[in-house]
Amino acid sequence: MAATAKKQQDKQAAKILNGGSAHQRNTLDSLLNRAIKFRKSRYVDEKLELFKKKYAPINDRSTIQSSNAVNLANDVLPGIDANGFEQPSKVLFSKEKLNPAWATIRPIGAGLSSDLGPTSALNSVLQVVTYTPILCNYLLTRWHGNNCTMHDYCFVCALEDHVSLVLKNTKDTITPRQFIGKLKKMPKGTSTDAFHVWSYFMDQMQHALLLEKSTQDERIKQTTALYQMFGGFMQNHFLCDTCQKGGNDYDAFLHLSLNIDSANTVEKCLSQSIRQQNVKGYKCPSCEKECSGKRTKSIYRAPPVLAIHLDRFGKNGSSKNEKMVRFQETLDIKRYITTTEQGALEQSQYHLYGVITHRGASQQGGQYAAFAKSSNGLWHCFENELVQQVSINRLLEQKAYMLFYTIPRSTKKADKAKQSTTPTAKGLKSVKVNLEEKKTQEDVKESEESDVDEEKEQSEEEDEDEDDDEEEEKAKVQQALDEAAAQPMADSKDAVVIRHDETMESKREKLDQLIKREMDQSSSANAKELLLSKSSNAQFQGDVETWDEKDAATEKKRLALIKKTKTKRKRPDQYDLDYDRGKVKKVKKKNNDKFNKPNVFQMAAESMQHNKR
């Protein structure tokens, strides 16, 4: 059997070589006629990037920027600082690539549908993700999607598609189908809790970002793009009671969970979470045994985006704490930072950009809503399909469940980054001179070629100068947008605010105030009188009288006029009433004498007796 199979294979091979079909022959003509398509590789060639570091291009500015980005991304930070904080040996994603401010101003996006079940928790989290400036810029530039190696479902790629779709469709309603099925596979928590959904989003994003990098070091894993946006470090300072010596321990965090049982403001909740506590079983490195001591928590590295969870539900989620916890549009965390790091802190004031609220009695039921600040600086409420603009006063009256703060980008830091990454014409000229000094002219031909190259370089330098002017203008525009976005929005003290839940009497009083202010301060009344004086139409000359119900005389006059306008009712005619009702059906009168007369059977019996006689 083996011999026969081998013979058949030899025959097939000979058939292909001698004259098989065209698609089976790998001849030179068949290979040249095929269309070859080249695709950009998704993998980074480390040898090529190291090779680029050795040389400084003269004209290609994009190559200079990319090489600088590679240097920042592969920055090596060895060692441990004075406080015992371990620096990562390698950074997976540089923080300098992220833009914490809105790149462009866009209209408000679409609402999210809830037709596929109770998805208000998912919808609220997705809306906050969409309007997180630093995360939205990262997803729209597709840093991950252009280098993703996953062939199947990727969570970060799905987020990139979702954010782009929401911001493009401003009037439609979108159903987040690609996330609803994934929530059923949550390893812990429930999909009806917005905080559990947010934690699940963070875990899935971190898992997808680490698939690109093969590392087992936990400290290196904490340098992904997600940790560069939401990641911070908490310092635990222990003081031993025996030897009175201290030691530091550090924990990474993506959010802060605060207990609200004994505090009514966010600042007090933060103060209670980082206050000094007595601990037991602490292994002191100096005593080399377990001792009792005191632990003090503080924020050692503050994240660019601070997510705060106000714990309102119990362990089972059956009960809810409806306590009002006050929060402000700004939050200063300088006093919660480690004392040794307060001097190096560039900016400690956070600005609120997102809030998630819950309306209901328990975790299993109720409705979630998201409040987010769009790129144009206006607050909007997202409750599934409903999207409406709200004021800051209404926002601050909400019972928050999650709060989201961000640090605006400082203008000094942006200018330094631009100066370091953008090469100037003077720098290019200096590089050119240094390279020309090293060149040796071997013959006349090389000198002629160098002259031609110089002319080309001069023309390219002129083009670069024009590009620099354009970039300076763009930088000024971006700086103006950042300054406008960083300024806090304050309500006018002179404004008359009318709320929907006020009584009708208070609304009328405020309306009278507006009319009086318009008459006193504006010149519209004078312009009106001037126009009416020139008009020949008599109907516009007199003032229209208004009725005031508080005045008894005018009320009596008004009632008298109303009585005069009413017509007297005529006496109804019986014929008209019958005509209106229609024809009346005639009914035969009932014969009440039936009981006194004999029936049919009695009459028949009487006739039979009469005949017999």
ABEGO torsion letter per residue (X at the ends): XAAAAAAAAAAAAAAAAABBBAAABBBAAAAAABBBBBBBBABBBAAAAAAAAABBBAABAAAAAAAAAAAAAABBBBEBBAAGBBBBABBABBAAABBABBABBBBBBBBBBAAAEBAAAAAAAAAAAAABAAAAAAAAAGAAAAABABABBBAAAAAAAAAAAAAABAABBBBBAAAAAAAAABABEBAABAAAAAAAAAAAAAAAAAAABBBABAAAAAABAAAAAABBBBBBBBBBAAAGBBBBBBBBBABBBBBAAABABAAAAAAAAABBBBBBGBBBAAAGBBBBBBBBBBBABBBABBBBBBBABBAAGABBBABBBBBBABBBAAAABBAAAAAABABABBBBABBBBBBEABAABEBBBBBBBBAAGBBBBBBEABBBBBBAAAAAABBBABBBBBBBBBAAAAAAAAAAABBBAAAAAAAAAAAAAABBBABAAAAAAAAAAAAAAAAAAAAAAAAAAAAAAAAAAAAAAAAAAABBBBBBAABBBBBAABBAAAAAAAAAAAAAAAAAABAAAAAAAAAAAABABAAAABBBBBBBAABAAAAAAAAAAAAAABBBBBBBBAAAAAAAAEBBBBBBBBBAAAAABBBAAAAAAAAAAAAAX
